[in-house]
């Protein structure tokens, strides 16, 4: 995971593991595809706004792209496997668009929603800073809301 680099707030590299099986649960294919996800993140009034910039295969130029899945029970040809990867790439483009347009459109609420706390997120090179501003007299709210009198 990289923070605040390459004009992007967050870059996440991961391996997508996928397995396909038939109705008898016999494995047809298992594969591991290196992926890269980049996104910009803002926080305003305790809502996180995420915009996914890229969601794609991470093809390493040093090793090239594989020509077959990790396990292949269907005897795919090299062309069929490349077509599968291409289709998977198009599917990830659709997922990115759907996430941005539907799921992430209105932001995601922080798990707290008290007016006594204001949360913001800032990025600098190689760092992410989550700032939690506590309003004056916030301890009164916490005393009333969360503390049980028997503990005094």
C-alpha positions in Angstrom: 0.0 0.0 0.0 1.3 3.4 -1.0 0.1 6.7 0.4 0.4 10.1 -1.3 2.6 9.0 -4.3 2.3 9.4 -8.0 -0.4 12.1 -7.7 -2.7 9.5 -6.0 -3.9 9.3 -2.4 -3.8 5.5 -2.1 -2.4 2.8 -4.3 -3.1 -0.8 -3.3 -1.4 -3.8 -4.9 -3.0 -7.2 -4.2 -3.6 -10.6 -5.6 -7.1 -11.6 -6.7 -7.5 -15.3 -6.2 -10.4 -16.9 -8.1 -11.7 -20.4 -8.4 -14.3 -21.8 -10.8 -16.0 -25.1 -10.3 -18.8 -27.0 -12.0 -22.1 -28.1 -10.4 -20.4 -31.2 -8.9 -17.8 -28.9 -7.3 -15.0 -30.1 -9.5 -12.4 -27.4 -9.9 -12.4 -26.1 -13.5 -9.8 -23.3 -13.0 -7.9 -21.6 -10.2 -5.9 -18.5 -10.9 -4.1 -15.7 -9.1 -4.1 -12.3 -10.8 -2.0 -9.4 -9.6 -4.1 -6.3 -9.4 -3.6 -2.6 -8.7 -6.2 -0.3 -7.3 -5.6 3.5 -7.0 -8.0 6.0 -5.5 -8.3 9.5 -4.2 -9.9 10.0 -0.8 -11.4 13.1 0.9 -13.3 13.4 4.1 -15.8 16.1 4.9 -18.2 16.4 7.8 -17.5 12.8 8.9 -18.2 11.4 5.4 -15.4 9.8 3.3 -15.6 10.4 -0.4 -13.6 7.8 -2.4 -13.0 7.9 -6.1 -11.5 4.8 -7.7 -9.1 5.9 -10.4 -7.8 2.5 -11.6 -8.7 -1.1 -11.0 -6.7 -3.2 -13.4 -4.2 -6.1 -13.8 -0.7 -5.3 -12.6 1.4 -6.8 -15.3 5.0 -6.9 -14.2 7.3 -6.0 -17.1 10.2 -8.1 -15.5 8.3 -11.3 -15.6 5.6 -10.8 -18.3 2.1 -12.2 -18.3 1.5 -15.8 -17.6 0.1 -17.9 -20.5 -2.0 -20.2 -18.3 -3.9 -20.2 -15.0 -2.3 -21.6 -11.9 -4.5 -24.7 -12.1 -6.3 -25.5 -15.3 -8.9 -28.3 -15.4 -10.3 -27.2 -18.7 -7.1 -27.4 -20.8 -7.3 -23.8 -22.0 -5.2 -22.7 -24.9 -2.9 -19.7 -24.5 -5.3 -17.6 -26.6 -8.3 -18.7 -24.5 -6.5 -17.8 -21.3 -5.5 -14.4 -22.7 -9.2 -13.8 -23.7 -10.2 -14.7 -20.2 -7.8 -12.1 -18.8 -9.0 -9.5 -21.2 -12.6 -10.2 -20.3 -11.7 -10.0 -16.6 -10.1 -6.6 -17.2 -13.3 -5.4 -18.8 -15.2 -6.7 -15.9 -12.9 -4.8 -13.5 -13.6 -1.6 -15.5 -17.3 -2.1 -15.0 -16.8 -2.8 -11.3 -14.8 0.5 -11.0 -17.5 2.5 -12.8 -20.3 0.9 -10.7 -18.5 1.5 -7.4 -17.9 5.2 -8.3 -21.3 5.8 -9.8 -23.5 3.8 -7.4 -21.9 2.7 -4.2 -19.4 5.5 -3.5 -21.4 8.4 -5.0 -22.7 9.8 -1.8 -19.7 8.9 0.3 -19.4 6.6 3.2 -20.2 7.6 6.8 -17.5 7.2 9.4 -18.7 4.7 12.1 -19.3 7.7 14.4 -21.7 10.5 13.8 -21.5 12.8 16.8 -21.4 16.5 16.2 -18.7 16.7 18.9 -16.2 15.1 16.6 -15.1 16.3 13.2 -12.9 14.0 11.1 -10.8 14.8 8.1 -8.2 13.0 6.1 -5.0 14.4 4.6 -2.3 12.9 2.4 1.4 13.8 2.2 4.1 11.8 0.4 4.2 8.3 1.9 1.7 9.2 4.6 -2.0 9.4 5.5 -3.2 11.6 8.3 -6.5 11.1 10.0 -7.4 14.2 12.0 -10.1 13.9 14.7 -11.1 17.4 16.0 -12.9 17.2 19.3 -15.2 20.1 20.0 -15.3 22.0 23.3 -17.3 20.3 26.0 -17.3 16.9 24.2 -16.6 15.2 27.5 -20.0 16.2 28.7 -21.6 14.4 25.8 -19.5 11.3 26.4 -20.3 11.4 30.1 -24.0 11.5 29.4 -24.0 9.0 26.6 -21.5 6.3 27.6 -20.6 6.4 31.2 -22.7 4.5 33.7 -23.2 6.2 37.1 -22.2 3.0 39.0 -18.6 3.5 37.9 -18.3 6.8 39.7 
